[in-house]
Amino acid sequence: MGVELSIITFLIVCPLTFLGGFVDAVAGGGGLISLPAYMIAGLPVHNAIATNKLSSGMGTTIATYRLARLGYIPWRKAALCIVMAIIGSSTGAKLALMVDAELFKKLMLVIIPATAIYVMRNKNMDEPKEPLGDRQTVIRASLVALLIGVYDGFYGPGTGTFLILLLSGFAHISLKESNGIAKSINLTTNLSSLAVYLMNGKVIILLGLAGGLFGIAGNYIGVTFFKNKGAKAVRPLMILVLIIFFIRILTEII
């Protein structure tokens, strides 16, 4: 693959994947930290995205398991979302191997500030919206899973944040359940797109496994933090993640 690994590579990737795992467990968007880590370490963009899918998938597995044990994942609502996420993420990963991402990045420069404004104006994210009927909730949540699944397979950073925002704001699901469903969707999209990248030989397995172990530690601590702090911790972290994402996209374009 032409990618050389050194001690420096691991020293860059491992601490940042730990931090990314922590942020992802609390507010989503850990890929905003972990994906740039692989790029800073010198991996080509497709290898970085693919290897990040391996490490983030490992961490998300632990977070999903712990959130399920805490009762934050309503499986009746999540089941169809998972199916739609598989379709979306595998499609997005295939597109990523064919399409240049520059136009998409420019679109994100509009989407990210709009999302940040929504988060800042919506000061009571922990207060549940008026619930929809079961059918309407599942339809809306499944649409979210499909669309964000395509995005996650194609590019990825910010997926967890966008999922939580849309599941709570558009599908009217409580913040804790939105976080749980988002994790189950995110795990699905990670594994589906990872399969595509593995088949195309883009994953640096040793580096991804090392990053994954640190991501697991970060996710484990992050879930405990979310359990103790709840919704109050989500909003400021979401805003921070969106700011990092915006700066990252802007510097890539410039």
Stockholm file with secondary structure:
# STOCKHOLM 1.0

chainA/1-254         MGVELSIITFLIVCPLTFLGGFVDAVAGGGGLISLPAYMIAGLPVHNAIATNKLSSGMGTTIATYRLARLGYIPWRKAALCIVMAIIGSSTGAKLALMVDAELFKKLMLVIIPATAIYVMRNKNMDEPKEPLGDRQTVIRASLVALLIGVYDGFYGPGTGTFLILLLSGFAHISLKESNGIAKSINLTTNLSSLAVYLMNGKVIILLGLAGGLFGIAGNYIGVTFFKNKGAKAVRPLMILVLIIFFIRILTEII
#=GR chainA/1-254 SS CCCCCCHHHHHHHHHHHHHHHHHHHHHSCTHHHHHHHHHHTTCCHHHHHHHHHHHHHHHHHHHHHHHHHTTCCCHHHHHHHHHHHHHHHHHHHHHHTTSCSHHHHHHHHHHHHHHHHHHHHCTTTTSCCCCCCHHHHHHHHHHHHHHHHHHHHHTCTTHHHHHHHHHHHTSCCCHHHHHHHHHHHHHHHHHHHHHHHHHTTCCCHHHHHHHHHHHHHHHHHHHHHHHHHGGGGHHHHHHHHHHHHHHHHHHHHC
#=GC SS_cons         CCCCCCHHHHHHHHHHHHHHHHHHHHHSCTHHHHHHHHHHTTCCHHHHHHHHHHHHHHHHHHHHHHHHHTTCCCHHHHHHHHHHHHHHHHHHHHHHTTSCSHHHHHHHHHHHHHHHHHHHHCTTTTSCCCCCCHHHHHHHHHHHHHHHHHHHHHTCTTHHHHHHHHHHHTSCCCHHHHHHHHHHHHHHHHHHHHHHHHHTTCCCHHHHHHHHHHHHHHHHHHHHHHHHHGGGGHHHHHHHHHHHHHHHHHHHHC
//
